[in-house]
């Protein structure tokens, strides 16, 4: 989409084995995140999105960008606008650091955490986080139809809840095995209550069989035995 729109972008990459170890420890953990976070996403997804948030805040501060935009829906975030501050960013960093330590990861190199030095040099104005899909009428079908019309090509990924993550089916499987409920139930219930998705469509998504090939592929990469 960046190439189609002709905009500049940064691409953040990390050592594959470091990420595999991190996701493996998240999969093997239990109650690493508070109850509310656990209702909203799997342990693997919580770890992954936390890294993304940390590094996006880091880049936004360094590049002096005023906004960070996420495609969260009303079912995923109750607040469409979050005004950040140095204290809030430091609090979120400390919280994630404790969660990493809880699963056995000591991020002394700040590979996954926002760098403390960046927070110290934040200046007077911090970026704000925007969730525009919480304000606009949201339809997944309309979004996909629109971006395809702009030239986006969907990857051939057989996952009912993700277009781009090969780990998602395994993350859902792992969450169901550990906690007994689907990690997308909270999100989908929010979309149903807001009228942006029918109850029938929501139930269909939650009851759709997870991709066994993707589960097996991810388990092999993470060196985790599955039933």
N, C-alpha and C positions, 0 to 999 in steps of 0.2 A: 504493500500500500504506500510506503514511503517513496518507492521508485515511481509508482503511478502518479502520486501527488507532486513529485519533484521536490521533496523536502529533504533537509539534512537529517541524519540520524546517527546515534551512537549505538554500537552493538557490544553488549557486555557478554563476555564468555568466561567460563570457569573450567578448571581442570575436571575432566569427566570423572575420574576416580574419586575426587573430593566430593562431588555431588552424589555419586553413587553411595559412598559411605554415609553421607548425611541422610539421604532418603532411606537407606537401610535401617539406620538407627531410629529414624522417625517411625518406620513401619513396625519395628520391634518394640517401640515404647508403648506405654499405656498411661493415659491421663496426663500427658506432657503439657497439654493446653487446658485452660479453664473451660468450664462446662459450656459457656456461651459460644466460644470459638469452636469447640468440638461439635456443636449443633450446626454450625455454619459451613464447616469444611472438614475434610479428612486431615489427619496429622501430617501426611505428606504435603497436601495442598497448603496447609497453614504454614509449614516451614518454607515452602517455595515462595508463596506470595509475600511472606515476611521479608525474605531476602530481596525480592523485587522492590518492595516498598522502601526498605533501607537504602538500597542503592539508587533508587529514583530520587529520594530526598537528598542524598549525597550529591548527585549530579545537578539537581535543581539549584541547590545552594551554590555549588561551584560555578555553574553557568549563569547564575543570577536569573533563573527562569521564575516568573511569578506564579505559574500554575503547574500542577501535576494532575493529569486527567486519567481517570480509571473508567473502564467500561462496566463497573458494578451496576447491578440492577437494584430495584427497590427491595427485592428479597434478600440481597446480600449486604446492603448498607442502609441504615435508617436515615443517614444524614447526607444530603446532596452536596453540601459545602462544609469543609473542615479547614478552619484557619489555624495554621501551625504557628508554633513559637519555639524558641530554643529550649525552653523547659519541657514542652510536650515532646519534642523530638528526642531529647535526652532521656525522658521517661520511657518512650517507646523502645529506644535502643537498649536501656537497662533491662526492660521486661523481656525483650527477645533474647538478650544475652543469657538471662536466667533460664529461659525455655531451652536454649541450645545446651546449656550445662545440664539440664534435667535429662536430656537424651544422651548425654555423654560426649558433647562436643565443646571444646574450649577454644573459642575463636580469638586467640591472642593476636593473630595477624590481621584481624578485622577484614577477613575475606568476605564474610557474609553480613557483618554489621556496618552501619554507617560509622565512618572514622570520627573519633572524638575530636580530632584536630579540626575537622570540618565544622562540627557543631560550635566549637569555640570561636570560629571566625565567621559565624553566620551573619553578623551585622544587625541592623535594626529591623529589617523587613524579612520575614520568612515566607516561603511559598505557601500557597493554599492548595488543598486537594479538592478537585471537582469530580462529582459523579453525575454527569449530565443525563444518563439514562434513568436516574431517579426523578428527574424533572420532566423529561419528554415522554410521550406515549411510546411504549416499548413493545415491539413484536419481533421475535427472533427471525421469523420467516421474512419479514420486511427488511430487516437488517441484512440478512444473507442475500436476498434478491437485489438489494441496492448495491452492495459491495461487489457482487458478481457482475452487475451491470457496469461498474466502473473499471472492471478488468481483473478483479481479484480471482484467483483460482484456488478453490478449496482443495486441500490435500486429501488423498484417498484414505481417510481414517475412519474406521468403523466404530465410532464411539457416540453414544446417544447424548452425551453431555459435554463434548469437547470436539473442536474442529482441528486442534493443533497439538494436543498433548498425548504422547504415546504411553505416559505413565498413569493417566487418569483412571482407566478401567481397573488397574491394579490398586490404585489408591482407594477407589470405591469398594473393591473387594476386601481390602485390608480393614477398612473402616467397618464394614458390615460384619466381618469376622470378630472384631474386637468389641464393638459397641452395640451391634444388633439393629442398627437403623441406617438408612441411606444418607450420605453426607449432603446430598442435594435436596433433601426433603424440606429443610427450612427455607431455602432459596425459592424453590418451586411453590411452596405454600404461600409465600409472600406475593409471588406473581399471581397466584390464583385469587388471593384475597383482594388484590388491587385491581382485578378485572383484566389483567394483561395476558392471562392464560386461562383456558377453561379447566375445570376440575378433571374432566376426562383426559385432556392432553397431559396434564400434570401427572396423573396416575399412570398413564401410558409411559411417560418418560422414566418414572421411578421403577416401574415393573419391567422395563425392557431389559433383556438379558445382557449382561456385561460381556465384552469381547474376550472370549477365552484365549484366542491367539495373542492379544495384547497383554493379557494377564500373565500368560506363560512367558512371553518375551521379557517383560519387565522383571518377573521373578528371577529369571536366569541372569539378567544383568546385575540385579541387586544381590544375587547369591542367597536367595531365600527359598526355602522349601514350601510348597503349597499343597493343600489336600486335594 
